[in-house]
Amino acid sequence: MGHIHMIFGVILIILAILATGWELATQRGLPRALRGIVIGLFDLQVLFGIITWILRRPGWSFILHPIIMVVAVILLHVLTSPASKRSRRLTGWVVATILFIIGAAIYHH
């Protein structure tokens, strides 16, 4: 399960970068359905992470990775609503993407 979580995570970081670029390049941002799919995939990744955590039982020194990643997913849910102002959506995508990159770097450190 750990390999699936890792590979899927890399794919999702690339997807987050693309979604952030889309938000930057367009006034309306991601279409509602596409945003839902992207965030749903991140939710699935959190589930994979929980399963990986249970199977591998890492030490408590590893706690920063899941905290950062869950915070990033929460930010996507809260800040990127299509009904939100463009600046709020951009902030959500940019901050979440940066957190995903930092969280992945911590994992691979």
C-alpha positions as CSV (number, residue, x, y, z in Angstrom):
1,M,0.0,0.0,0.0
2,G,2.9,2.4,0.7
3,H,4.0,2.3,-2.9
4,I,0.5,3.1,-4.2
5,H,0.3,6.0,-1.7
6,M,3.7,7.3,-2.9
7,I,3.1,7.0,-6.6
8,F,-0.5,8.4,-6.4
9,G,0.9,11.2,-4.3
10,V,3.4,12.3,-7.0
11,I,0.6,12.2,-9.6
12,L,-1.6,14.3,-7.3
13,I,1.1,16.9,-6.8
14,I,1.4,17.2,-10.5
15,L,-2.4,17.5,-10.7
16,A,-2.4,20.2,-8.0
17,I,0.2,22.2,-10.0
18,L,-1.9,21.9,-13.1
19,A,-5.1,22.9,-11.2
20,T,-3.2,25.9,-9.7
21,G,-2.0,26.9,-13.2
22,W,-5.6,26.6,-14.5
23,E,-6.8,28.9,-11.7
24,L,-4.0,31.4,-12.5
25,A,-4.7,31.3,-16.2
26,T,-8.5,31.6,-16.2
27,Q,-10.9,34.0,-14.5
28,R,-13.5,31.4,-13.6
29,G,-11.1,28.7,-12.4
30,L,-11.6,25.0,-12.5
31,P,-15.1,23.9,-13.6
32,R,-17.1,22.6,-10.6
33,A,-17.0,19.0,-11.7
34,L,-13.3,18.9,-12.3
35,R,-12.6,20.6,-8.9
36,G,-14.8,17.9,-7.3
37,I,-12.8,15.2,-9.0
38,V,-9.5,16.6,-8.1
39,I,-10.4,17.2,-4.4
40,G,-12.1,13.7,-4.3
41,L,-8.8,12.2,-5.5
42,F,-7.0,14.0,-2.7
43,D,-9.5,12.7,-0.2
44,L,-8.8,9.2,-1.6
45,Q,-5.1,9.8,-1.0
46,V,-5.8,10.7,2.6
47,L,-7.5,7.3,2.9
48,F,-4.5,5.6,1.3
49,G,-2.3,7.4,3.8
50,I,-4.4,6.2,6.8
51,I,-4.2,2.7,5.5
52,T,-0.5,3.0,5.0
53,W,0.0,4.4,8.5
54,I,-1.9,1.5,10.0
55,L,0.0,-1.1,8.0
56,R,3.5,0.4,8.6
57,R,3.0,1.9,12.0
58,P,5.7,4.6,11.7
59,G,7.1,6.3,14.8
60,W,5.6,9.5,16.2
61,S,8.5,11.5,14.7
62,F,6.7,11.0,11.3
63,I,3.6,12.8,12.4
64,L,4.4,16.1,10.5
65,H,3.7,14.5,7.1
66,P,0.1,13.5,7.7
67,I,-0.7,16.7,9.5
68,I,0.6,18.9,6.6
69,M,-1.2,16.8,4.1
70,V,-4.6,16.8,5.9
71,V,-4.4,20.6,6.4
72,A,-3.7,21.0,2.7
73,V,-6.7,18.9,1.8
74,I,-8.9,20.8,4.2
75,L,-7.7,24.1,2.6
76,L,-8.8,22.8,-0.8
77,H,-12.2,22.0,0.5
78,V,-12.7,25.3,2.3
79,L,-11.0,27.9,0.1
80,T,-11.4,26.7,-3.5
81,S,-15.2,26.7,-3.8
82,P,-16.2,27.9,-7.3
83,A,-18.5,30.4,-5.5
84,S,-15.5,32.0,-3.8
85,K,-13.7,35.1,-5.1
86,R,-10.9,34.4,-7.4
87,S,-8.3,35.6,-4.9
88,R,-9.5,33.2,-2.3
89,R,-9.5,30.3,-4.8
90,L,-6.0,31.1,-5.9
91,T,-4.8,31.3,-2.3
92,G,-6.3,27.9,-1.6
93,W,-4.7,26.2,-4.6
94,V,-1.3,27.9,-4.2
95,V,-1.0,27.3,-0.4
96,A,-2.3,23.7,-0.7
97,T,0.1,22.9,-3.5
98,I,3.0,24.3,-1.6
99,L,2.0,22.3,1.5
100,F,1.7,19.1,-0.7
101,I,5.2,19.6,-1.9
102,I,6.6,20.3,1.6
103,G,4.7,17.3,3.0
104,A,6.0,15.0,0.2
105,A,9.6,16.3,0.8
106,I,9.2,15.5,4.5
107,Y,8.0,12.0,3.6
108,H,11.0,11.4,1.4
109,H,13.6,12.9,3.7
